[in-house]
């Protein structure tokens, strides 16, 4: 009982950090008891640390196994079965030979008489090709004028063309308008021989 009592006092001295140095005559006993308690505490701390590490390792392993087993986040795309996978119908817009371009007069978005027959043929092709999910109507201009003005003019040309196709029976939901302004000339040049081909609307499709 005395030994246990002395050891307890020693432990308090070690724990408090203030009583041990102020207790004459019992320093050796308390130091021995303190060393024993310190060893015991150290052993306990080491055991707790090892147990915690084991739990952490098991937790990580379980998470890894769950991740590998689920296949979420990789197989949907690697196998080509996901929403954005190749071959699911959502590809880059493509030009097709069935849809011919139409051309415009300078600074105008009126549909010319020579473009009407072209648009009628284009409308027939669109109606017959249900696999064309979207027909993109691209408006273009020549290089004269500011960039902002030409973007707006290209949009007006594309919108006029879209409206003409809708009047021919094409659902507006299948038509998408975009303007490139002067940024994508069909023919390079700085005179009317090039400009006449750049004032145009082109068509692309997504499948």
N, CA, C and O of each residue as an XYZ file, in Angstrom:
828
protein
N       0.819     -1.193      0.000
C       0.000      0.000      0.000
C       0.847      1.235      0.000
O       0.548      2.192     -0.713
N       1.986      1.238      0.848
C       2.861      2.399      0.879
C       3.492      2.645     -0.471
O       3.584      3.783     -0.930
N       3.933      1.553     -1.111
C       4.567      1.694     -2.408
C       3.586      2.325     -3.392
O       3.946      3.207     -4.173
N       2.370      1.868     -3.340
C       1.382      2.413     -4.258
C       1.140      3.872     -3.958
O       0.998      4.693     -4.865
N       1.093      4.198     -2.642
C       0.882      5.583     -2.268
C       2.033      6.465     -2.705
O       1.801      7.550     -3.237
N       3.285      6.026     -2.496
C       4.452      6.810     -2.919
C       4.473      6.988     -4.425
O       4.802      8.059     -4.936
N       4.121      5.930     -5.123
C       4.127      6.018     -6.575
C       3.088      7.022     -7.048
O       3.306      7.751     -8.016
N       1.971      7.052     -6.364
C       0.961      8.012     -6.741
C       1.434      9.426     -6.511
O       1.190     10.304     -7.339
N       2.129      9.669     -5.368
C       2.660     11.001     -5.096
C       3.672     11.387     -6.153
O       3.691     12.513     -6.651
N       4.541     10.385     -6.492
C       5.537     10.655     -7.524
C       4.897     11.009     -8.836
O       5.374     11.892     -9.548
N       3.841     10.342     -9.159
C       3.164     10.616    -10.409
C       2.604     12.025    -10.421
O       2.701     12.715    -11.436
N       2.033     12.458     -9.339
C       1.523     13.808     -9.264
C       2.641     14.825     -9.408
O       2.467     15.866    -10.041
N       3.828     14.507     -8.798
C       4.954     15.419     -8.896
C       5.418     15.550    -10.336
O       5.685     16.649    -10.823
N       5.510     14.419    -11.001
C       5.907     14.457    -12.401
C       4.856     15.195    -13.213
O       5.165     16.008    -14.085
N       3.597     14.883    -12.895
C       2.521     15.502    -13.667
C       2.442     16.991    -13.416
O       2.175     17.744    -14.353
N       2.670     17.469    -12.151
C       2.505     18.886    -11.873
C       3.689     19.709    -12.303
O       3.536     20.859    -12.715
N       4.874     19.129    -12.210
C       6.075     19.849    -12.594
C       6.489     20.892    -11.551
O       7.388     21.682    -11.838
N       5.868     20.942    -10.326
C       6.201     21.964     -9.336
C       6.502     21.364     -7.979
O       7.332     21.919     -7.259
N       5.879     20.264     -7.585
C       6.013     19.692     -6.236
C       7.312     18.923     -6.083
O       7.919     19.039     -5.018
N       7.790     18.160     -7.031
C       8.939     17.264     -6.917
C      10.187     17.952     -6.425
O      10.804     17.450     -5.485
N      10.600     19.062     -6.993
C      11.806     19.742     -6.590
C      11.676     20.348     -5.196
O      12.707     20.666     -4.602
N      10.499     20.528     -4.641
C      10.300     21.149     -3.336
C      10.002     20.169     -2.247
O       9.508     20.585     -1.199
N      10.274     18.843     -2.420
C       9.990     17.821     -1.399
C      11.263     17.146     -0.993
O      11.559     16.083     -1.539
N      12.104     17.714     -0.009
C      13.397     17.143      0.377
C      13.210     15.803      1.066
O      12.197     15.569      1.727
N      14.222     14.897      0.904
C      14.236     13.617      1.595
C      13.503     12.532      0.829
O      13.693     11.348      1.106
N      12.687     12.904     -0.110
C      11.982     11.852     -0.851
C      12.267     11.928     -2.340
O      11.582     11.300     -3.147
N      13.289     12.708     -2.699
C      13.561     12.903     -4.118
C      13.907     11.628     -4.845
O      13.422     11.387     -5.951
N      14.791     10.760     -4.199
C      15.208      9.539     -4.886
C      14.053      8.608     -5.113
O      13.879      8.054     -6.198
N      13.242      8.439     -4.047
C      12.093      7.541     -4.180
C      11.128      8.058     -5.221
O      10.599      7.307     -6.041
N      10.911      9.362     -5.168
C       9.970      9.918     -6.136
C      10.510      9.851     -7.556
O       9.758      9.634     -8.506
N      11.841     10.041     -7.697
C      12.416      9.966     -9.043
C      12.288      8.572     -9.613
O      11.983      8.390    -10.792
N      12.537      7.531     -8.712
C      12.395      6.160     -9.207
C      10.947      5.870     -9.585
O      10.644      5.291    -10.628
N      10.062      6.308     -8.672
C       8.649      6.081     -8.975
C       8.245      6.826    -10.239
O       7.484      6.318    -11.062
N       8.775      8.052    -10.381
C       8.459      8.851    -11.559
C       8.932      8.196    -12.835
O       8.236      8.203    -13.851
N      10.164      7.611    -12.769
C      10.661      6.932    -13.972
C       9.770      5.765    -14.343
O       9.489      5.539    -15.520
N       9.315      5.007    -13.321
C       8.432      3.877    -13.600
C       7.120      4.328    -14.220
O       6.620      3.730    -15.172
N       6.576      5.400    -13.654
C       5.320      5.894    -14.211
C       5.521      6.435    -15.610
O       4.687      6.229    -16.492
N       6.649      7.138    -15.814
C       6.928      7.689    -17.136
C       7.046      6.599    -18.178
O       6.557      6.733    -19.300
N       7.730      5.470    -17.774
C       7.855      4.356    -18.716
C       6.479      3.789    -19.033
O       6.163      3.481    -20.182
N       5.642      3.654    -17.953
C       4.302      3.131    -18.163
C       3.474      4.029    -19.065
O       2.761      3.542    -19.943
N       3.562      5.342    -18.855
C       2.821      6.287    -19.690
C       3.316      6.251    -21.129
O       2.526      6.296    -22.072
N       4.648      6.168    -21.286
C       5.215      6.105    -22.634
C       4.765      4.874    -23.390
O       4.449      4.932    -24.578
N       4.741      3.730    -22.662
C       4.289      2.487    -23.296
C       2.840      2.584    -23.724
O       2.454      2.149    -24.809
N       2.026      3.184    -22.813
C       0.612      3.343    -23.132
C       0.421      4.255    -24.355
O      -0.406      3.978    -25.224
N       1.205      5.352    -24.405
C       1.097      6.277    -25.541
C       1.475      5.596    -26.845
O       0.835      5.801    -27.876
N       2.547      4.767    -26.786
C       2.974      4.054    -27.988
C       1.901      3.084    -28.458
O       1.633      2.961    -29.653
N       1.289      2.394    -27.490
C       0.226      1.444    -27.857
C      -0.956      2.158    -28.497
O      -1.526      1.693    -29.484
N      -1.314      3.310    -27.904
C      -2.424      4.071    -28.478
C      -2.106      4.553    -29.887
O      -2.964      4.520    -30.769
N      -0.844      5.011    -30.101
C      -0.442      5.489    -31.422
C      -0.505      4.384    -32.459
O      -0.964      4.594    -33.581
N      -0.030      3.177    -32.063
C      -0.071      2.049    -32.996
C      -1.506      1.657    -33.317
O      -1.820      1.316    -34.457
N      -2.381      1.706    -32.310
C      -3.780      1.363    -32.548
C      -4.436      2.354    -33.489
O      -5.196      1.974    -34.380
N      -4.129      3.651    -33.279
C      -4.701      4.678    -34.154
C      -4.227      4.510    -35.577
O      -5.000      4.665    -36.522
N      -2.923      4.185    -35.734
C      -2.380      3.992    -37.082
C      -3.046      2.813    -37.762
O      -3.331      2.855    -38.958
N      -3.295      1.747    -36.987
C      -3.954      0.586    -37.557
C      -5.358      0.901    -38.024
O      -5.789      0.453    -39.086
N      -6.086      1.694    -37.202
C      -7.437      2.074    -37.598
C      -7.428      2.934    -38.842
O      -8.267      2.769    -39.727
N      -6.461      3.871    -38.911
C      -6.375      4.743    -40.076
C      -6.086      3.956    -41.331
O      -6.667      4.216    -42.385
N      -5.185      2.990    -41.221
C      -4.836      2.172    -42.382
C      -6.023      1.357    -42.850
O      -6.273      1.218    -44.047
N      -6.770      0.804    -41.853
C      -7.942      0.017    -42.232
C      -8.984      0.888    -42.896
O      -9.629      0.464    -43.855
N      -9.161      2.122    -42.389
C     -10.136      3.017    -42.985
C      -9.780      3.373    -44.405
O     -10.652      3.399    -45.274
N      -8.504      3.652    -44.662
C      -8.068      3.974    -46.016
C      -8.248      2.790    -46.953
O      -8.683      2.937    -48.095
N      -7.908      1.631    -46.449
C      -8.043      0.443    -47.279
C      -9.499      0.200    -47.662
O      -9.806     -0.156    -48.800
N     -10.394      0.399    -46.686
C     -11.808      0.194    -46.978
C     -12.303      1.177    -48.024
O     -13.069      0.817    -48.918
N     -11.852      2.434    -47.903
C     -12.264      3.434    -48.890
C     -11.729      3.087    -50.263
O     -12.431      3.228    -51.265
N     -10.461      2.623    -50.310
C      -9.877      2.254    -51.603
C     -10.650      1.103    -52.236
O     -10.949      1.112    -53.430
N     -10.969      0.100    -51.394
C     -11.695     -1.041    -51.936
C     -13.066     -0.629    -52.445
O     -13.527     -1.119    -53.475
N     -13.728      0.292    -51.703
C     -15.036      0.757    -52.160
C     -14.919      1.495    -53.478
O     -15.771      1.346    -54.354
N     -13.867      2.292    -53.625
C     -13.678      3.043    -54.855
C     -13.410      2.138    -56.039
O     -13.982      2.324    -57.113
N     -12.534      1.152    -55.842
C     -12.217      0.249    -56.945
C     -13.435     -0.568    -57.344
O     -13.657     -0.829    -58.526
N     -14.220     -0.968    -56.356
C     -15.338     -1.836    -56.643
C     -16.483     -1.135    -57.358
O     -17.217     -1.758    -58.125
N     -16.640      0.204    -57.098
C     -17.799      0.896    -57.665
C     -17.640      1.216    -59.138
O     -18.609      1.168    -59.895
N     -16.408      1.547    -59.554
C     -16.176      1.918    -60.945
C     -16.735      3.272    -61.324
O     -16.718      3.639    -62.499
N     -17.227      4.018    -60.360
C     -17.840      5.313    -60.654
C     -16.767      6.308    -61.077
O     -15.699      6.359    -60.468
N     -17.041      7.106    -62.124
C     -16.140      8.170    -62.532
C     -15.170      7.778    -63.620
O     -14.476      8.647    -64.148
N     -15.086      6.516    -63.980
C     -14.146      6.144    -65.033
C     -14.801      5.284    -66.102
O     -14.681      5.567    -67.294
N     -15.494      4.234    -65.675
C     -16.010      3.303    -66.673
C     -17.055      3.940    -67.574
O     -17.194      3.559    -68.737
N     -17.798      4.919    -67.035
C     -18.849      5.529    -67.840
C     -18.288      6.181    -69.093
O     -18.938      6.214    -70.138
N     -17.063      6.702    -68.973
C     -16.465      7.375    -70.122
C     -15.480      6.476    -70.859
O     -15.380      6.551    -72.083
N     -14.762      5.640    -70.150
C     -13.767      4.790    -70.796
C     -14.417      3.783    -71.731
O     -13.826      3.408    -72.744
N     -15.628      3.342    -71.403
C     -16.275      2.334    -72.236
C     -17.059      2.935    -73.384
O     -17.579      2.211    -74.233
N     -17.147      4.281    -73.414
C     -17.885      4.919    -74.482
C     -19.379      4.935    -74.269
O     -20.133      5.234    -75.194
N     -19.834      4.609    -73.029
C     -21.265      4.559    -72.775
C     -21.792      5.818    -72.118
O     -22.999      5.936    -71.911
N     -20.917      6.770    -71.780
C     -21.341      7.973    -71.090
C     -22.006      8.961    -72.013
O     -22.053      8.781    -73.230
N     -22.529     10.031    -71.390
C     -23.275     11.027    -72.152
C     -22.412     11.697    -73.198
O     -22.871     11.936    -74.315
N     -21.157     12.009    -72.855
C     -20.305     12.729    -73.784
C     -19.361     11.860    -74.578
O     -18.400     12.363    -75.161
N     -19.610     10.577    -74.613
C     -18.687      9.671    -75.281
C     -18.808      9.774    -76.791
O     -19.836     10.186    -77.329
N     -17.735      9.391    -77.454
C     -17.740      9.417    -78.918
C     -18.754      8.426    -79.449
O     -18.924      7.331    -78.911
N     -19.424      8.832    -80.516
C     -20.381      7.951    -81.138
C     -21.785      8.033    -80.582
O     -22.659      7.278    -81.007
N     -22.032      8.969    -79.604
C     -23.374      9.056    -79.045
C     -24.221     10.097    -79.748
O     -25.336     10.375    -79.307
N     -23.715     10.692    -80.847
C     -24.518     11.630    -81.613
C     -24.153     13.073    -81.393
O     -24.643     13.947    -82.108
N     -23.300     13.353    -80.415
C     -22.922     14.728    -80.122
C     -21.479     14.941    -80.563
O     -20.551     14.810    -79.765
N     -21.300     15.268    -81.833
C     -19.965     15.490    -82.337
C     -19.763     16.936    -82.735
O     -20.632     17.779    -82.510
N     -18.615     17.220    -83.327
C     -18.334     18.558    -83.829
C     -19.232     18.854    -85.028
O     -19.512     17.961    -85.827
N     -19.685     20.107    -85.157
C     -20.480     20.462    -86.345
C     -19.692     20.204    -87.620
O     -18.497     20.490    -87.694
N     -20.371     19.664    -88.616
C     -19.723     19.287    -89.874
C     -20.452     19.902    -91.058
O     -21.676     20.035    -91.049
N     -19.688     20.274    -92.073
C     -20.298     20.699    -93.327
C     -20.725     19.460    -94.102
O     -20.049     18.431    -94.081
N     -21.857     19.577    -94.783
C     -22.364     18.472    -95.585
C     -22.669     19.001    -96.981
O     -23.057     20.157    -97.150
N     -22.489     18.153    -97.961
C     -22.638     18.593    -99.348
C     -24.083     18.937    -99.699
O     -24.332     19.693   -100.638
N     -25.043     18.381    -98.943
C     -26.454     18.629    -99.262
C     -26.898     20.058    -98.940
O     -27.916     20.517    -99.459
N     -26.155     20.758    -98.098
C     -26.546     22.109    -97.683
C     -25.592     23.134    -98.294
O     -24.448     23.266    -97.859
N     -26.072     23.855    -99.303
C     -25.248     24.828   -100.014
C     -25.307     26.189    -99.327
O     -26.290     26.520    -98.664
N     -24.249     26.966    -99.494
C     -24.192     28.323    -98.948
C     -25.040     29.268    -99.796
O     -25.314     29.011   -100.968
N     -25.446     30.363    -99.166
C     -26.127     31.439    -99.902
C     -25.343     32.727    -99.702
O     -24.558     32.839    -98.760
N     -25.555     33.710   -100.594
C     -24.729     34.916   -100.621
C     -25.597     36.168   -100.566
O     -26.778     36.137   -100.910
N     -24.993     37.271   -100.127
C     -25.729     38.509    -99.861
C     -25.076     39.693   -100.556
O     -23.882     39.685   -100.856
N     -25.891     40.713   -100.803
C     -25.363     41.980   -101.300
C     -24.645     42.717   -100.175
O     -24.799     42.406    -98.994
N     -23.856     43.704   -100.590
C     -23.077     44.485    -99.624
C     -23.990     45.164    -98.603
O     -24.975     45.809    -98.961
N     -23.642     45.005    -97.329
C     -24.330     45.642    -96.202
C     -25.828     45.323    -96.196
O     -26.648     46.179    -95.863
N     -26.176     44.098    -96.562
C     -27.578     43.706    -96.635
C     -27.757     42.321    -96.027
O     -26.854     41.485    -96.062
N     -28.944     42.098    -95.468
C     -29.288     40.759    -94.999
C     -30.580     40.257    -95.648
O     -31.195     39.302    -95.173
N     -30.973     40.904    -96.722
C     -32.131     40.437    -97.482
C     -31.785     39.149    -98.236
O     -30.695     39.013    -98.792
N     -32.731     38.214    -98.242
C     -32.531     36.975    -98.993
C     -32.691     37.273   -100.482
O     -33.758     37.700   -100.922
N     -31.649     37.051   -101.242
C     -31.690     37.353   -102.673
C     -32.508     36.304   -103.428
O     -32.743     35.201   -102.936
N     -32.925     36.672   -104.612
C     -33.742     35.754   -105.417
C     -32.976     34.486   -105.772
O     -33.559     33.403   -105.821
N     -31.665     34.614   -106.022
C     -30.898     33.422   -106.375
C     -30.674     32.517   -105.162
O     -30.321     31.349   -105.329
N     -30.873     33.035   -103.937
C     -30.696     32.220   -102.733
C     -31.947     31.433   -102.381
O     -31.877     30.453   -101.639
N     -33.087     31.852   -102.905
C     -34.346     31.212   -102.507
C     -34.413     29.758   -102.974
O     -34.842     28.884   -102.220
N     -33.998     29.499   -104.194
C     -33.998     28.116   -104.690
C     -33.028     27.252   -103.875
O     -33.297     26.083   -103.600
N     -31.905     27.850   -103.500
C     -30.928     27.113   -102.686
C     -31.515     26.760   -101.333
O     -31.355     25.634   -100.862
N     -32.198     27.714   -100.699
C     -32.778     27.453    -99.389
C     -33.915     26.436    -99.470
O     -34.111     25.648    -98.545
N     -34.656     26.452   -100.563
C     -35.710     25.450   -100.726
C     -35.118     24.048   -100.806
O     -35.641     23.108   -100.207
N     -34.018     23.913   -101.554
C     -33.348     22.614   -101.640
C     -32.760     22.225   -100.282
O     -32.814     21.060    -99.887
N     -32.202     23.202    -99.575
C     -31.653     22.920    -98.240
C     -32.749     22.454    -97.287
O     -32.545     21.524    -96.507
N     -33.907     23.098    -97.352
C     -35.012     22.717    -96.473
C     -35.451     21.279    -96.743
O     -35.738     20.530    -95.809
N     -35.503     20.894    -98.019
C     -35.849     19.523    -98.349
C     -34.853     18.527    -97.787
O     -35.235     17.466    -97.292
N     -33.567     18.872    -97.865
C     -32.535     17.977    -97.331
C     -32.661     17.843    -95.816
O     -32.521     16.747    -95.273
N     -32.927     18.966    -95.130
C     -33.068     18.933    -93.673
C     -34.256     18.073    -93.271
O     -34.168     17.293    -92.323
N     -35.350     18.209    -93.975
C     -36.545     17.419    -93.655
C     -36.305     15.922    -93.862
O     -36.882     15.094    -93.156
N     -35.467     15.583    -94.818
C     -35.225     14.174    -95.127
C     -34.129     13.539    -94.279
O     -33.929     12.326    -94.329
N     -33.421     14.352    -93.502
C     -32.294     13.823    -92.724
C     -32.557     14.026    -91.236
O     -32.066     14.975    -90.623
N     -33.322     13.139    -90.686
C     -33.680     13.239    -89.268
C     -32.475     13.036    -88.348
O     -32.501     13.429    -87.182
N     -31.413     12.416    -88.889
C     -30.233     12.212    -88.043
C     -29.443     13.504    -87.807
O     -28.558     13.545    -86.953
N     -29.764     14.548    -88.559
C     -29.155     15.855    -88.281
C     -29.898     16.475    -87.108
O     -30.976     17.045    -87.276
N     -29.328     16.363    -85.945
C     -30.009     16.850    -84.747
C     -30.185     18.358    -84.787
O     -31.259     18.876    -84.480
N     -29.123     19.061    -85.166
C     -29.156     20.525    -85.210
C     -28.498     20.989    -86.492
O     -27.460     20.459    -86.890
N     -29.090     21.970    -87.136
C     -28.481     22.629    -88.292
C     -28.023     24.009    -87.823
O     -28.830     24.829    -87.387
N     -26.728     24.250    -87.919
C     -26.156     25.518    -87.470
C     -26.093     26.463    -88.658
O     -25.507     26.142    -89.692
N     -26.698     27.623    -88.501
C     -26.777     28.638    -89.555
C     -25.722     29.703    -89.222
O     -25.874     30.456    -88.261
N     -24.655     29.757    -90.026
C     -23.515     30.626    -89.743
C     -23.544     31.878    -90.621
O     -23.525     31.781    -91.848
N     -23.591     33.046    -89.994
C     -23.555     34.297    -90.731
C     -22.153     34.856    -90.847
O     -21.399     34.877    -89.873
N     -21.799     35.319    -92.066
C     -20.461     35.856    -92.344
C     -20.576     37.174    -93.109
O     -21.592     37.453    -93.746
N     -19.517     37.972    -93.034
C     -19.453     39.243    -93.768
C     -18.091     39.377    -94.434
O     -17.181     38.578    -94.209
N     -17.979     40.422    -95.269
C     -16.633     40.732    -95.759
C     -15.920     41.602    -94.724
O     -16.463     41.873    -93.654
N     -14.706     42.036    -95.047
C     -13.858     42.682    -94.043
C     -14.158     44.163    -93.827
O     -13.622     44.757    -92.891
N     -14.973     44.762    -94.637
C     -15.241     46.190    -94.511
C     -16.174     46.464    -93.331
O     -17.123     45.716    -93.095
N     -15.899     47.533    -92.598
C     -16.691     47.863    -91.419
C     -16.000     47.400    -90.150
O     -15.012     46.669    -90.198
N     -16.535     47.838    -89.002
C     -15.931     47.477    -87.717
C     -16.280     46.028    -87.364
O     -17.227     45.450    -87.897
N     -15.504     45.472    -86.473
C     -15.742     44.089    -86.052
C     -17.118     43.948    -85.403
O     -17.835     42.981    -85.660
N     -17.485     44.926    -84.554
C     -18.779     44.853    -83.868
C     -19.934     44.928    -84.873
O     -20.905     44.178    -84.773
N     -19.817     45.839    -85.837
C     -20.881     45.978    -86.829
C     -21.022     44.700    -87.652
O     -22.135     44.257    -87.935
N     -19.895     44.112    -88.032
C     -19.948     42.917    -88.868
C     -20.474     41.700    -88.110
O     -21.130     40.841    -88.699
N     -20.191     41.621    -86.813
C     -20.781     40.538    -86.021
C     -22.307     40.665    -85.997
O     -23.025     39.675    -86.127
N     -22.787     41.900    -85.830
C     -24.235     42.119    -85.823
C     -24.841     41.833    -87.195
O     -25.918     41.244    -87.290
N     -24.148     42.251    -88.260
C     -24.653     42.006    -89.618
C     -24.682     40.511    -89.922
O     -25.636     40.018    -90.524
N     -23.647     39.793    -89.513
C     -23.637     38.343    -89.707
C     -24.781     37.668    -88.975
O     -25.369     36.712    -89.480
N     -25.102     38.167    -87.775
C     -26.223     37.594    -87.025
C     -27.547     37.873    -87.729
O     -28.425     37.011    -87.774
N     -27.689     39.087    -88.280
C     -28.926     39.403    -89.004
C     -29.079     38.517    -90.241
O     -30.184     38.076    -90.555
N     -27.990     38.261    -90.932
C     -28.058     37.366    -92.096
C     -28.445     35.949    -91.686
O     -29.241     35.294    -92.359
N     -27.877     35.484    -90.582
C     -28.203     34.142    -90.113
C     -29.658     34.061    -89.656
O     -30.340     33.073    -89.928
N     -30.131     35.091    -88.966
C     -31.522     35.095    -88.507
C     -32.507     35.166    -89.668
O     -33.552     34.516    -89.640
N     -32.174     35.959    -90.692
C     -33.053     36.030    -91.869
C     -33.134     34.675    -92.563
O     -34.198     34.267    -93.029
N     -32.002     33.988    -92.624
C     -31.977     32.664    -93.247
C     -32.765     31.665    -92.418
O     -33.513     30.853    -92.962
N     -32.600     31.722    -91.118
C     -33.359     30.829    -90.242
C     -34.862     31.057    -90.415
O     -35.628     30.098    -90.511
N     -35.277     32.304    -90.455
C     -36.699     32.589    -90.615
C     -37.228     32.056    -91.942
O     -38.346     31.546    -92.013
N     -36.416     32.178    -92.993
C     -36.834     31.679    -94.297
C     -37.019     30.160    -94.259
O     -37.971     29.628    -94.831
N     -36.095     29.466    -93.577
C     -36.207     28.013    -93.465
C     -37.423     27.614    -92.619
O     -38.091     26.623    -92.914
N     -37.698     28.376    -91.585
C     -38.881     28.084    -90.780
C     -40.153     28.263    -91.613
O     -41.100     27.486    -91.494
N     -40.160     29.297    -92.458
C     -41.323     29.511    -93.324
C     -41.503     28.361    -94.315
O     -42.602     28.129    -94.818
N     -40.420     27.649    -94.585
C     -40.495     26.489    -95.476
C     -40.832     25.201    -94.720
O     -40.899     24.125    -95.314
N     -41.043     25.320    -93.401
C     -41.491     24.162    -92.635
C     -40.468     23.518    -91.728
O     -40.754     22.487    -91.121
N     -39.276     24.100    -91.617
C     -38.255     23.524    -90.739
C     -38.507     24.007    -89.302
O     -38.610     25.214    -89.086
N     -38.608     23.115    -88.326
C     -38.816     23.548    -86.945
C     -37.652     24.405    -86.445
O     -36.483     24.078    -86.650
N     -37.998     25.494    -85.795
C     -36.954     26.360    -85.264
C     -36.062     25.677    -84.242
O     -34.916     26.080    -84.043
N     -36.589     24.632    -83.587
C     -35.805     23.916    -82.581
C     -34.622     23.166    -83.190
O     -33.697     22.783    -82.474
N     -34.646     22.952    -84.504
C     -33.535     22.265    -85.172
C     -32.496     23.235    -85.722
O     -31.471     22.808    -86.253
N     -32.750     24.522    -85.601
C     -31.880     25.535    -86.197
C     -31.198     26.357    -85.107
O     -31.832     26.794    -84.146
N     -29.924     26.554    -85.275
C     -29.144     27.349    -84.329
C     -28.359     28.417    -85.090
O     -27.695     28.119    -86.083
N     -28.440     29.644    -84.626
C     -27.810     30.779    -85.310
C     -26.490     31.140    -84.637
O     -26.390     31.156    -83.411
N     -25.482     31.428    -85.453
C     -24.202     31.926    -84.943
C     -23.631     32.901    -85.962
O     -23.834     32.736    -87.165
N     -22.916     33.917    -85.484
C     -22.283     34.893    -86.375
C     -20.773     34.879    -86.189
O     -20.275     34.895    -85.063
N     -20.055     34.850    -87.298
C     -18.600     34.958    -87.276
C     -18.129     36.324    -87.746
O     -16.936     36.620    -87.694
N     -19.060     37.165    -88.208
C     -18.650     38.467    -88.722
C     -17.659     38.309    -89.855
O     -17.869     37.539    -90.791
N     -16.565     39.065    -89.747
C     -15.525     39.037    -90.784
C     -14.391     38.062    -90.483
O     -13.424     37.982    -91.241
N     -14.503     37.321    -89.381
C     -13.357     36.566    -88.868
C     -13.046     35.289    -89.623
O     -11.969     34.722    -89.437
N     -13.953     34.812    -90.473
C     -13.732     33.534    -91.157
C     -14.019     33.660    -92.647
O     -14.998     33.092    -93.133
N     -13.184     34.393    -93.379
C     -13.445     34.580    -94.818
C     -13.308     33.266    -95.586
O     -12.455     32.431    -95.287
N     -14.171     33.113    -96.577
C     -14.071     31.936    -97.448
C     -12.954     32.106    -98.470
O     -12.309     31.139    -98.877
N     -12.738     33.365    -98.879
C     -11.726     33.677    -99.886
C     -10.887     34.845    -99.370
O     -11.433     35.841    -98.894
N      -9.593     34.728    -99.461
C      -8.702     35.819    -99.066
C      -8.607     36.844   -100.197
O      -8.506     36.491   -101.372
N      -8.643     38.104    -99.817
C      -8.531     39.153   -100.828
C      -9.090     40.457   -100.309
O      -9.806     40.480    -99.308
N      -8.762     41.551   -100.992
C      -9.162     42.882   -100.541
C      -9.932     43.619   -101.630
O      -9.827     44.840   -101.746
N     -10.700     42.890   -102.423
C     -11.538     43.529   -103.442
C     -12.801     42.701   -103.625
O     -12.976     41.672   -102.973
N     -13.673     43.150   -104.505
C     -14.983     42.527   -104.666
C     -14.909     41.077   -105.129
O     -15.829     40.295   -104.887
N     -13.824     40.725   -105.790
C     -13.703     39.337   -106.249
C     -13.635     38.359   -105.075
O     -14.018     37.197   -105.212
N     -13.152     38.822   -103.933
C     -13.146     38.001   -102.722
C     -14.351     38.309   -101.849
O     -14.974     37.393   -101.313
N     -14.690     39.590   -101.697
C     -15.762     39.998   -100.790
C     -17.104     39.358   -101.146
O     -17.885     39.027   -100.254
N     -17.377     39.183   -102.429
C     -18.678     38.653   -102.846
C     -18.914     37.228   -102.334
O     -20.056     36.810   -102.141
N     -17.810     36.482   -102.114
C     -17.928     35.115   -101.597
C     -17.914     35.077   -100.071
O     -18.292     34.072    -99.470
N     -17.487     36.147    -99.458
C     -17.418     36.191    -97.993
C     -18.721     36.678    -97.351
O     -18.968     36.417    -96.174
N     -19.548     37.382    -98.118
C     -20.855     37.817    -97.609
C     -21.828     36.650    -97.787
O     -22.474     36.528    -98.827
N     -21.927     35.814    -96.791
C     -22.596     34.531    -97.004
C     -23.191     34.000    -95.708
O     -22.926     34.507    -94.618
N     -24.011     32.954    -95.867
C     -24.432     32.099    -94.779
C     -24.056     30.658    -95.156
O     -24.364     30.190    -96.253
N     -23.398     29.981    -94.243
C     -23.037     28.573    -94.428
C     -23.808     27.727    -93.432
O     -24.387     28.240    -92.475
N     -23.806     26.426    -93.669
C     -24.553     25.501    -92.821
C     -23.639     24.367    -92.358
O     -22.809     23.860    -93.113
N     -23.816     23.995    -91.115
C     -23.164     22.801    -90.564
C     -24.197     22.032    -89.761
O     -25.211     22.587    -89.337
N     -23.930     20.750    -89.557
C     -24.884     19.915    -88.829
C     -24.184     19.166    -87.712
O     -22.990     18.874    -87.788
N     -24.947     18.862    -86.676
C     -24.495     17.922    -85.653
C     -25.371     16.695    -85.743
O     -26.572     16.790    -85.997
N     -24.767     15.552    -85.535
C     -25.485     14.282    -85.682
C     -25.740     13.645    -84.326
O     -26.334     12.570    -84.251
